[in-house]
Amino acid sequence: MANHKSAIKRIRQNSKRRVHNRLFRNRVRTLVKKARVMIQSKDVNDAKEATRIAIRDLDMAASRGTIHPNNAARRKSRLMKQLAALEAKSK
């Protein structure tokens, strides 16, 4: 256990931030999973909307520092690639 006041405060801050960041990380994972499911369901309009929502939350998590910006960019790129393939198939 920490002995200094500053270290005790840092432990409190870290635990609060960990819980807060976990909420955003789990939300992003859920929305990305929903987008992938919608892409696999072959419904272009629903897939576009789900992908748009997932990308918005990925950007938000990256701007807050919850996930690394490159991690968000990679996930967005993969989602857009899958969506583009679905759109190409549907035409």
URVENMO-V521777 format. One record per residue. N is the residue number from 1. RES is the residue in one small letter. PSI is psi in whole degrees, 0 to 359 (NA if undefined). Layout:
N|RES|PSI  N|RES|PSI
//
This chain:
1|m|148  2|a|149  3|n|333  4|h|149  5|k|317  6|s|323  7|a|323  8|i|317  9|k|319  10|r|321  11|i|316  12|r|315  13|q|316  14|n|320  15|s|321  16|k|315  17|r|324  18|r|316  19|v|316  20|h|314  21|n|325  22|r|322  23|l|313  24|f|321  25|r|317  26|n|322  27|r|317  28|v|315  29|r|317  30|t|315  31|l|324  32|v|319  33|k|319  34|k|320  35|a|317  36|r|320  37|v|318  38|m|324  39|i|320  40|q|338  41|s|353  42|k|14  43|d|108  44|v|314  45|n|314  46|d|324  47|a|319  48|k|314  49|e|315  50|a|322  51|t|319  52|r|317  53|i|318  54|a|319  55|i|321  56|r|315  57|d|327  58|l|317  59|d|319  60|m|316  61|a|323  62|a|321  63|s|332  64|r|346  65|g|9  66|t|319  67|i|159  68|h|142  69|p|324  70|n|327  71|n|315  72|a|317  73|a|319  74|r|315  75|r|320  76|k|319  77|s|316  78|r|320  79|l|315  80|m|324  81|k|317  82|q|320  83|l|319  84|a|322  85|a|320  86|l|317  87|e|323  88|a|322  89|k|322  90|s|340  91|k|NA
//
